[in-house]
């Protein structure tokens, strides 16, 4: 999870199904039905963070890239 301009965003990575679930206005990442955007690891590596989700800071983004890259 990360915060940008007062909004909280998050990403949940399902390692079994290899799905990325992005959340805007995230308070709890426990409800899969509340995700804003779903992506595959390949989509993320090709296109980056989905447009409706604010870009995380560089350290958080690097951690996301590393984790997602391990799924491919």
N, C-alpha and C positions, 0 to 999 in steps of 0.2 A: 504494500500500500504506500501511496505517496500523496502529498498535498501540493496543489498548485492554485494560487490565487483564491484561497479559502475553500476550495473544493477538494474532496478526497476521492482518489481513484485507486483501483486495485486490479490485480490480475491473479487468477487462480489457474494453475496448470494441472490438468488431469493426466497423470503419467500413464494410466492404463489405456485411455482412449486417445491420448495425444491431442487433446483439445485445449485451447487457450480460451479462457472466458474473462473478458474485460468488463470492469464495473466503473460506472460514473456515480458520484455521490455515494460512494461505498461506506456503509456503516458496519456491515457484517458480510463476510464473503461465504457465509454458510449456506445460502439459498441459491442454488444453481439457476433457478428460474428468474432471478433478478439481473442476470448478466445483460449488458448492453450490446456487446458484440462477441461473437464466437469466431475463432480463427484456428487454422491448422498451423503447426510449426513452420511449414514451408511458406504459407501465406505471410506469416509474420516476418520471416527472414527475407522475403522478397519485397514486402510492402511496408514493413515497420508497424508502428503503433497505429491502430485504426483512427480515422479522422475525428470521431466523436469523443475520443479519449485524449486527455492532455499528455503531452510528452513528459515522461519522468526525468528527474535529474540524471546527470551522466553516470553516476555510480549505480543508481537503481537500474538504469537502462542496460548497463554493462552486465549486471547480475542477471537480468532477464534474458539477454542474448546468450549468455553462457548456459543458463539452465535450458532454454529452448533448443539451443544447438546440440545439447546432449540427447535430445529426443529424436533428432533426425538421423 
